[in-house]
């Protein structure tokens, strides 16, 4: 307003000389300008007077306020100038990627120089964790230590991500740490029960699911009978088995390993369903009256089979003399104080929901098959001593020996006719063991020839089964030596012959040497006598 008033006064003062008629041409120009501007200035002044305080105190107050505003502006300018000259804050630490295991404690460094009055923030994404020394987050696992370093305890998988330490200046300088959480492996079976069933001959798929960070590798093993795992049989979360056999039933282990902590396993049990499969321990059991016999059949079945025993197609009931017992898959029929009617054919029958199986055995009082004990190579060029044993509870009544020569070379063999001998065993007291040992010397054999022999025996219950064929070789010379001994003898003869030849060479050498010496002496004697 003062400016406006001053302008008006200046205009009035300039107008006075013009009325006296002293002005020059420029004066007339200024007067014309004032005449145009004065009404505008008056209107502006009037408008200001209508809206502004009119009293002097208000004007004085405004002047005082203006002076204070000027002082504040001067102070701000001074502070800005000081801030430009003061050292700027900077990070002493550096951003880094950290890997930590679940449950561990992790410290993220944030060291700043020349922070001054600026505020230091920790944030994760849009969430502010700390502001200066004030904890903003409500997570009690997070705190500041040794200044502005951020500590996170009891790490969880969801703690992975970027953490930012930020200076709240105009530039908003920040430092970023990346956190990776390593999670030990875990594994679960599919289905969670870990129980699987499949029929024999069909396919089956075993599956497990592993998790962890890094993603674990998965492999399969099968437990052996001792509970130990066998060699690796498959890799990956799925194990496929085709054309199942009963031997493939058992416990399979799925193992997950990612290098963080120890590998973990889960067991899965596979049951292969199949009809009974029977194996007999002996198909022919030898015994005698008054003695005991055990008939054993081993049954494999899933579902578990029920076992029945039969004699000559008639079911057997448990009595004091006939006892049936089971231990795991081994089923035994024990017959005590055997009587003659106990001899005969027996069968073991197994049933389950998938089928039935039967195996036969014979309980007999006839002699057992003969077993030979003679060496393969004979020691005589025209005979051979054959030795064998036979088990029989009753005394042997008759023994039959058969032998034949076999013509053979590298391409074929042609057996000759059987020679049959009937032998009468010596009487054996009942107190002696049941084993009968017999021998017989076969004569008039061809040197170096191959022969075969079989033996059959009879007691009061009848003839036993013919023995397996036994082959033997007659010695090729009067000196009875086995092939391995023949090599040693031949080597010795060779060394002896070599020594004789050496002796002969030595004698000839000495004989020739004597002749040379004699001729030389004769020549010297002729020269001495002048007969030269």
C-alpha positions as CSV (number, residue, x, y, z in Angstrom):
1,X,0.0,0.0,0.0
2,X,2.9,2.3,0.8
3,X,4.3,1.6,-2.6
4,X,0.9,2.5,-4.2
5,X,0.6,5.6,-2.2
6,X,4.1,6.6,-3.0
7,X,3.4,6.2,-6.7
8,X,0.3,8.4,-6.3
9,X,2.3,11.1,-4.6
10,X,4.9,10.9,-7.2
11,X,2.4,11.3,-9.9
12,X,0.8,14.4,-8.2
13,X,4.2,16.0,-7.7
14,X,5.0,15.5,-11.3
15,X,1.7,17.0,-12.4
16,X,2.3,20.4,-10.7
17,X,5.0,21.7,-13.0
18,X,3.0,20.8,-16.0
19,X,0.3,23.1,-15.0
20,X,2.8,26.0,-15.0
21,X,3.5,25.4,-18.6
22,X,7.3,24.8,-18.2
23,X,7.4,21.2,-19.4
24,X,9.2,20.1,-22.5
25,X,8.1,17.4,-24.9
26,X,9.2,14.6,-22.6
27,X,7.3,16.2,-19.8
28,X,4.2,16.1,-21.8
29,X,4.7,12.4,-22.3
30,X,5.1,11.7,-18.6
31,X,2.0,13.7,-17.8
32,X,0.0,11.7,-20.3
33,X,1.2,8.4,-18.7
34,X,0.2,9.6,-15.3
35,X,-3.2,10.7,-16.4
36,X,-3.7,7.1,-17.7
37,X,-2.3,5.2,-14.7
38,X,-3.7,7.2,-11.8
39,X,-7.3,6.0,-12.1
40,X,-6.0,2.4,-12.1
41,X,-3.8,2.9,-9.1
42,X,-6.7,4.6,-7.2
43,X,-9.0,1.6,-7.9
44,X,-6.3,-0.8,-6.7
45,X,-5.8,1.2,-3.5
46,X,-9.5,1.3,-2.8
47,X,-9.8,-2.5,-3.2
48,X,-6.9,-3.0,-0.8
49,X,-8.5,-0.7,1.7
50,X,-11.7,-2.6,1.7
51,X,-10.1,-6.0,2.4
52,X,-7.1,-5.1,4.6
53,X,-7.0,-4.0,8.2
54,X,-7.3,-0.3,8.5
55,X,-5.8,0.6,11.8
56,X,-2.2,1.4,12.3
57,X,-1.6,-1.4,14.8
58,X,-2.5,-4.0,12.1
59,X,0.0,-2.3,9.7
60,X,2.6,-2.3,12.4
61,X,1.9,-5.9,13.2
62,X,2.2,-6.8,9.5
63,X,5.5,-5.1,9.3
64,X,6.7,-7.0,12.4
65,X,5.5,-10.3,10.8
66,X,7.2,-9.5,7.6
67,X,10.4,-8.9,9.4
68,X,10.1,-12.3,11.3
69,X,9.4,-14.1,8.0
70,X,12.5,-12.6,6.6
71,X,14.4,-13.8,9.6
72,X,13.0,-17.4,9.2
73,X,13.9,-17.4,5.5
74,X,17.4,-16.3,6.4
75,X,17.7,-19.1,9.0
76,X,16.5,-21.8,6.5
77,X,18.9,-20.6,3.9
78,X,21.7,-20.7,6.5
79,X,20.7,-24.3,7.5
80,X,20.6,-25.4,3.9
81,X,24.0,-23.9,3.3
82,X,25.3,-25.8,6.4
83,X,23.8,-29.1,5.3
84,X,25.5,-28.8,1.9
85,X,28.8,-28.3,3.6
86,X,28.3,-31.1,6.3
87,X,29.5,-34.7,5.5
88,X,26.8,-37.0,4.0
89,X,25.7,-40.3,5.6
90,X,27.0,-43.5,3.9
91,X,26.9,-47.2,4.4
92,X,29.9,-49.0,5.8
93,X,28.4,-52.5,5.3
94,X,27.4,-54.1,2.0
95,X,24.4,-55.9,0.8
96,X,24.7,-59.7,0.7
97,X,22.8,-62.9,0.2
98,X,22.6,-65.1,3.3
99,X,21.6,-68.7,3.5
100,X,20.5,-70.1,6.9
101,X,18.8,-73.2,8.1
102,X,15.3,-73.2,9.6
103,X,15.5,-72.6,13.4
104,X,18.9,-70.8,13.3
105,X,19.5,-67.2,14.2
106,X,20.6,-64.7,11.5
107,X,22.1,-61.2,11.9
108,X,21.8,-58.7,9.0
109,X,24.4,-55.9,9.3
110,X,23.6,-52.2,8.7
111,X,26.5,-49.9,9.6
112,X,26.2,-46.2,8.7
113,X,28.7,-43.3,8.9
114,X,27.6,-39.7,9.5
115,X,24.0,-40.5,10.1
116,X,23.4,-37.2,11.9
117,X,19.8,-36.4,12.5
118,X,18.6,-38.7,9.7
119,X,16.4,-41.7,10.6
120,X,17.5,-45.3,9.7
121,X,14.7,-47.7,8.7
122,X,14.6,-51.4,8.3
123,X,11.8,-52.6,6.0
124,X,10.7,-55.8,4.2
125,X,8.7,-55.0,1.2
126,X,6.1,-52.4,2.2
127,X,6.3,-53.3,5.9
128,X,8.5,-51.2,8.2
129,X,10.3,-53.3,10.8
130,X,12.2,-50.6,12.7
131,X,12.5,-46.8,12.7
132,X,15.7,-45.5,14.3
133,X,15.8,-47.5,17.6
134,X,12.0,-48.0,17.7
135,X,10.6,-51.5,17.0
136,X,7.7,-51.1,14.6
137,X,7.1,-54.8,13.9
138,X,5.3,-56.9,16.5
139,X,7.4,-60.0,15.7
140,X,9.3,-60.8,18.9
141,X,11.9,-62.8,17.0
142,X,13.2,-59.6,15.4
143,X,15.4,-57.0,17.3
144,X,18.3,-54.5,16.8
145,X,21.7,-55.4,18.2
146,X,25.0,-53.5,18.3
147,X,23.5,-50.4,16.7
148,X,21.3,-51.0,13.7
149,X,22.1,-54.7,12.9
150,X,18.9,-56.7,12.5
151,X,18.7,-60.0,14.3
152,X,16.1,-62.7,13.4
153,X,15.9,-65.7,15.6
154,X,14.1,-69.1,15.2
155,X,14.1,-68.7,11.4
156,X,11.0,-69.9,9.5
157,X,10.6,-70.7,5.8
158,X,8.4,-67.6,5.4
159,X,11.4,-65.4,6.5
160,X,13.0,-65.7,3.1
161,X,13.1,-62.5,1.0
162,X,14.7,-59.1,0.7
163,X,15.4,-56.9,3.8
164,X,16.2,-53.2,3.2
165,X,18.1,-50.9,5.5
166,X,17.3,-47.3,4.4
167,X,18.5,-43.8,5.3
168,X,15.6,-41.3,5.3
169,X,17.3,-38.5,3.5
170,X,16.2,-36.8,0.2
171,X,18.0,-39.5,-1.8
172,X,16.6,-42.4,0.3
173,X,19.8,-44.4,0.1
174,X,19.3,-48.1,1.0
175,X,21.1,-51.4,1.4
176,X,19.5,-54.7,0.4
177,X,20.1,-58.1,2.0
178,X,18.6,-61.3,0.5
179,X,17.7,-64.1,2.8
180,X,17.4,-67.7,1.7
181,X,16.0,-70.2,4.2
182,X,17.4,-73.8,3.9
183,X,14.9,-76.4,4.9
184,X,15.9,-80.0,5.8
185,X,14.2,-82.6,3.7
186,X,10.9,-84.2,4.6
187,X,9.1,-87.1,2.9
188,X,5.7,-88.7,3.1
189,X,4.2,-91.8,1.6
190,X,1.3,-91.8,-0.8
191,X,-1.0,-93.1,0.5
192,X,-0.1,-91.8,4.0
193,X,-0.8,-95.3,5.5
194,X,2.2,-96.7,3.6
195,X,0.3,-100.0,3.0
196,X,-0.1,-101.3,-0.6
197,X,-1.5,-104.6,-2.0
198,X,-1.3,-106.1,-5.4
199,X,-1.9,-109.6,-6.9
200,X,1.0,-111.7,-8.2
201,X,1.7,-111.1,-11.9
202,X,0.2,-107.6,-11.8
203,X,1.8,-104.1,-11.7
204,X,2.1,-101.8,-8.8
205,X,3.3,-98.2,-8.4
206,X,4.9,-96.9,-5.1
207,X,4.9,-93.1,-4.7
208,X,6.3,-90.7,-2.1
209,X,6.5,-86.9,-2.0
210,X,9.6,-85.0,-0.7
211,X,9.9,-81.3,0.2
212,X,12.6,-79.0,1.4
213,X,14.9,-76.2,0.2
214,X,16.8,-77.1,-1.9
215,X,14.4,-79.6,-3.5
216,X,15.5,-83.0,-2.3
217,X,16.5,-85.9,-4.5
218,X,14.6,-89.1,-3.9
219,X,15.7,-92.7,-4.3
220,X,14.3,-96.2,-3.3
221,X,15.7,-99.2,-1.5
222,X,14.2,-102.5,-0.2
223,X,14.8,-103.9,3.3
224,X,16.4,-107.3,3.5
225,X,15.4,-110.0,5.9
226,X,17.9,-108.6,8.5
227,X,16.2,-105.3,8.4
228,X,19.0,-103.6,6.4
229,X,18.4,-101.7,3.2
230,X,19.7,-103.3,0.0
231,X,21.2,-101.5,-3.0
232,X,19.3,-98.6,-4.6
233,X,16.6,-100.0,-6.9
234,X,15.1,-96.7,-8.3
235,X,15.3,-92.9,-8.4
236,X,12.5,-90.3,-8.3
237,X,9.3,-90.1,-6.5
238,X,7.6,-93.0,-8.3
239,X,8.8,-96.7,-8.3
240,X,7.0,-98.9,-10.8
241,X,7.1,-102.7,-10.5
242,X,5.7,-104.9,-13.3
243,X,4.7,-108.6,-13.2
244,X,5.0,-109.0,-9.4
245,X,6.4,-112.1,-7.9
246,X,5.8,-113.2,-4.3
247,X,9.5,-112.5,-3.5
248,X,8.9,-108.8,-4.2
249,X,6.7,-108.4,-1.2
250,X,8.3,-106.6,1.7
251,X,9.2,-103.2,3.1
252,X,10.4,-100.5,0.6
253,X,12.1,-97.3,1.8
254,X,11.7,-93.9,0.1
255,X,14.7,-91.6,1.0
256,X,14.9,-87.8,0.5
257,X,18.2,-86.0,0.7
258,X,19.0,-82.3,-0.1
259,X,22.3,-81.9,1.8
260,X,20.7,-80.0,4.6
261,X,20.7,-82.2,7.7
262,X,20.4,-85.9,7.5
263,X,18.5,-87.8,4.8
264,X,15.0,-88.9,5.9
265,X,13.1,-92.0,5.0
266,X,9.6,-93.3,5.0
267,X,8.7,-97.0,4.9
268,X,6.1,-98.5,2.6
269,X,4.9,-102.1,2.9
270,X,4.0,-104.0,-0.2
271,X,1.9,-107.2,0.2
272,X,1.8,-109.4,-2.9
273,X,-1.4,-111.5,-2.9
274,X,-1.0,-115.0,-4.4
275,X,-2.3,-118.5,-4.0
276,X,-0.3,-121.0,-1.8
277,X,3.1,-122.2,-3.0
278,X,4.3,-125.3,-1.2
279,X,7.9,-126.7,-0.9
280,X,8.6,-130.0,0.8
281,X,11.7,-130.5,2.8
282,X,12.0,-134.2,1.7
283,X,9.7,-135.9,-0.8
284,X,10.8,-139.4,0.6
285,X,11.2,-140.0,4.3
286,X,12.9,-143.2,5.5
287,X,12.0,-144.6,9.0
288,X,11.3,-147.9,10.8
289,X,8.7,-149.3,13.1
290,X,9.0,-148.0,16.6
291,X,10.9,-144.9,15.4
292,X,9.8,-141.4,14.7
293,X,9.4,-139.4,11.5
294,X,8.9,-135.7,10.6
295,X,7.2,-134.6,7.5
296,X,7.8,-130.9,6.7
297,X,6.2,-128.6,4.1
298,X,7.0,-124.9,3.8
299,X,4.1,-122.8,2.6
300,X,4.2,-119.4,1.0
301,X,0.8,-117.6,0.7
302,X,-0.8,-114.2,1.0
303,X,-3.5,-114.2,2.4
304,X,-2.3,-116.7,5.0
305,X,-3.3,-120.2,4.1
306,X,-4.8,-122.9,6.2
307,X,-2.9,-126.2,6.2
308,X,-4.4,-129.7,6.1
309,X,-2.6,-133.1,6.2
310,X,-3.8,-136.2,4.4
311,X,-2.6,-139.9,4.3
312,X,-3.6,-141.7,1.2
313,X,-6.3,-139.0,0.5
314,X,-7.8,-139.3,4.0
315,X,-7.6,-136.3,6.3
316,X,-5.4,-136.8,9.4
317,X,-6.6,-135.8,12.8
318,X,-4.3,-134.9,15.7
319,X,-3.6,-137.8,18.1
320,X,-1.0,-138.6,20.7
321,X,1.1,-140.2,18.0
322,X,0.4,-137.7,15.2
323,X,1.1,-134.1,16.1
324,X,0.8,-131.1,13.8
325,X,2.8,-128.0,14.5
326,X,3.5,-124.6,12.8
327,X,6.4,-122.2,13.1
328,X,6.1,-119.2,10.7
329,X,5.6,-120.8,7.3
330,X,7.1,-124.2,8.3
331,X,4.4,-126.8,8.9
332,X,5.4,-130.2,10.4
333,X,3.6,-133.5,10.9
334,X,5.4,-135.6,13.5
335,X,4.6,-139.3,13.7
336,X,5.8,-141.1,16.9
337,X,6.2,-144.8,17.5
338,X,5.7,-145.6,13.9
339,X,3.6,-148.7,13.1
340,X,3.4,-150.5,9.8
341,X,0.1,-148.9,8.8
342,X,1.8,-145.5,9.1
343,X,3.9,-146.2,6.0
344,X,2.4,-144.7,2.8
345,X,1.7,-141.5,0.9
346,X,1.1,-138.2,2.6
347,X,0.1,-134.9,1.3
348,X,0.2,-131.3,2.6
349,X,-2.7,-129.1,1.3
350,X,-2.8,-125.3,1.6
351,X,-5.8,-123.1,0.9
352,X,-6.5,-119.4,0.8
353,X,-9.0,-117.1,-1.0
354,X,-6.9,-117.2,-4.1
355,X,-6.4,-120.9,-4.6
356,X,-5.2,-124.3,-3.4
357,X,-1.9,-126.1,-3.6
358,X,-0.9,-129.7,-2.7
359,X,2.5,-131.5,-2.4
360,X,3.1,-135.2,-1.8
361,X,5.5,-137.1,0.4
362,X,6.2,-140.8,1.1
363,X,6.9,-142.3,4.5
364,X,8.6,-145.6,3.9
365,X,10.4,-148.4,5.7
366,X,12.3,-149.4,2.5
367,X,16.1,-148.8,2.4
368,X,17.3,-145.3,1.5
369,X,19.2,-144.8,-1.8
370,X,22.9,-145.8,-1.9
371,X,25.6,-143.2,-1.7
372,X,29.0,-143.9,-3.2
373,X,32.3,-143.1,-1.4
374,X,34.9,-144.5,-3.8
375,X,37.4,-142.2,-5.6
376,X,36.8,-141.5,-9.3
377,X,40.2,-142.7,-10.4
378,X,41.1,-146.4,-9.7
379,X,44.5,-147.6,-8.6
380,X,44.6,-150.9,-10.5
381,X,44.7,-151.5,-14.2
382,X,42.3,-154.4,-14.2
383,X,40.0,-154.0,-11.1
384,X,38.2,-151.4,-9.1
385,X,37.0,-151.3,-5.5
386,X,33.5,-149.8,-5.2
387,X,32.3,-148.6,-1.7
388,X,28.8,-147.3,-0.8
389,X,26.5,-146.8,2.1
390,X,22.7,-147.5,2.6
391,X,20.4,-146.4,5.4
392,X,17.9,-149.0,6.5
393,X,16.2,-149.6,9.9
394,X,15.5,-153.3,9.3
395,X,18.5,-155.4,8.2
396,X,19.2,-155.6,4.5
397,X,18.2,-158.8,2.8
398,X,19.7,-158.4,-0.6
399,X,21.9,-155.9,-2.6
400,X,22.1,-155.7,-6.3
401,X,25.2,-154.2,-8.1
402,X,25.2,-153.3,-11.8
403,X,28.1,-151.9,-13.8
404,X,28.9,-151.4,-17.5
405,X,31.7,-150.0,-19.6
406,X,31.2,-146.7,-21.5
407,X,33.1,-146.2,-24.8
408,X,33.6,-142.5,-25.2
409,X,35.7,-139.9,-27.0
410,X,35.4,-136.1,-27.6
411,X,32.2,-136.3,-29.7
412,X,30.1,-139.2,-28.3
413,X,29.8,-142.0,-25.7
414,X,28.4,-145.4,-26.2
415,X,27.5,-147.5,-23.1
416,X,27.9,-151.2,-23.1
417,X,25.6,-153.9,-21.5
418,X,25.0,-154.0,-17.7
419,X,26.8,-156.7,-15.6
420,X,24.6,-157.7,-12.7
421,X,25.8,-159.0,-9.3
422,X,23.6,-160.1,-6.4
423,X,25.3,-159.5,-3.0
424,X,24.3,-160.9,0.4
425,X,24.9,-158.3,3.1
426,X,26.5,-159.4,6.4
427,X,24.2,-159.8,9.3
428,X,24.0,-156.5,11.4
429,X,22.9,-156.6,15.0
430,X,19.9,-154.4,15.9
431,X,22.1,-152.4,18.3
432,X,24.3,-151.1,15.4
433,X,23.4,-147.9,13.6
434,X,21.0,-147.9,10.7
435,X,23.7,-147.1,8.1
436,X,25.1,-150.1,6.2
437,X,28.5,-149.7,4.6
438,X,29.4,-152.2,1.8
439,X,32.2,-152.6,-0.7
440,X,32.9,-154.8,-3.7
441,X,35.9,-155.3,-6.0
442,X,35.0,-155.5,-9.7
443,X,37.7,-157.5,-11.6
444,X,38.7,-158.1,-15.2
445,X,38.4,-154.5,-16.2
446,X,40.1,-152.8,-19.1
447,X,43.0,-150.5,-18.3
448,X,42.2,-146.8,-18.7
449,X,38.5,-147.5,-19.5
450,X,35.4,-145.6,-18.2
451,X,32.7,-147.5,-16.3
452,X,29.3,-146.7,-14.7
453,X,27.7,-148.4,-11.6
454,X,24.4,-148.4,-9.8
455,X,23.2,-150.1,-6.6
456,X,19.8,-151.2,-5.3
457,X,19.0,-152.7,-1.9
458,X,16.1,-154.6,-0.4
459,X,14.8,-155.1,3.2
460,X,11.6,-156.7,4.4
461,X,9.6,-153.6,3.2
462,X,10.9,-154.0,-0.4
463,X,13.4,-152.6,-2.8
464,X,14.6,-149.0,-2.6
465,X,15.0,-146.6,-5.5
466,X,17.9,-147.2,-7.8
467,X,20.9,-145.1,-6.8
468,X,22.3,-142.3,-9.0
469,X,24.8,-143.5,-11.6
470,X,28.4,-143.4,-10.4
471,X,31.3,-143.2,-12.9
472,X,34.8,-144.3,-12.4
473,X,38.0,-144.8,-14.4
474,X,40.4,-147.8,-14.3
475,X,44.1,-147.1,-14.0
476,X,45.9,-147.2,-17.4
477,X,49.1,-149.1,-16.1
478,X,50.2,-151.4,-13.3
479,X,51.3,-148.4,-11.4
480,X,48.1,-147.0,-9.9
481,X,48.4,-143.2,-9.8
482,X,45.9,-140.4,-10.0
483,X,46.3,-137.8,-12.8
484,X,47.6,-135.2,-10.3
485,X,50.1,-137.7,-9.0
486,X,51.0,-138.8,-12.5
487,X,52.2,-135.2,-13.2
488,X,54.6,-135.3,-10.3
489,X,55.9,-138.8,-11.2
490,X,56.3,-137.8,-14.8
491,X,58.2,-134.7,-13.7
492,X,60.5,-136.8,-11.5
493,X,61.2,-139.2,-14.4
494,X,61.9,-136.3,-16.7
495,X,64.3,-134.9,-14.2
496,X,66.0,-138.4,-13.8
497,X,66.3,-138.8,-17.5
498,X,67.7,-135.4,-17.9
499,X,70.4,-136.2,-15.2
500,X,71.4,-139.5,-17.1
501,X,71.8,-137.6,-20.3
502,X,74.0,-135.0,-18.6
503,X,76.2,-137.8,-17.1
504,X,76.6,-139.4,-20.6
505,X,77.6,-136.1,-22.1
506,X,80.2,-135.6,-19.3
507,X,81.7,-139.1,-19.9
508,X,82.0,-138.6,-23.6
509,X,83.7,-135.3,-23.0
510,X,86.3,-136.8,-20.7
511,X,86.9,-139.7,-23.1
512,X,87.6,-137.3,-26.1
513,X,89.8,-135.2,-23.9
514,X,92.0,-138.3,-23.0
515,X,92.3,-139.2,-26.7
516,X,93.4,-135.7,-27.6
517,X,96.0,-135.7,-24.8
518,X,97.3,-139.1,-25.9
519,X,97.7,-138.0,-29.5
520,X,99.5,-134.9,-28.5
521,X,102.0,-136.9,-26.4
522,X,102.5,-139.3,-29.2
523,X,103.4,-136.5,-31.6
524,X,105.9,-135.0,-29.2
525,X,107.6,-138.4,-28.8
526,X,108.0,-138.8,-32.6
527,X,109.5,-135.3,-32.8
528,X,112.0,-136.1,-30.1
529,X,113.1,-139.3,-31.8
530,X,113.4,-137.4,-35.1
531,X,110.7,-139.4,-36.9
532,X,108.7,-136.3,-37.3
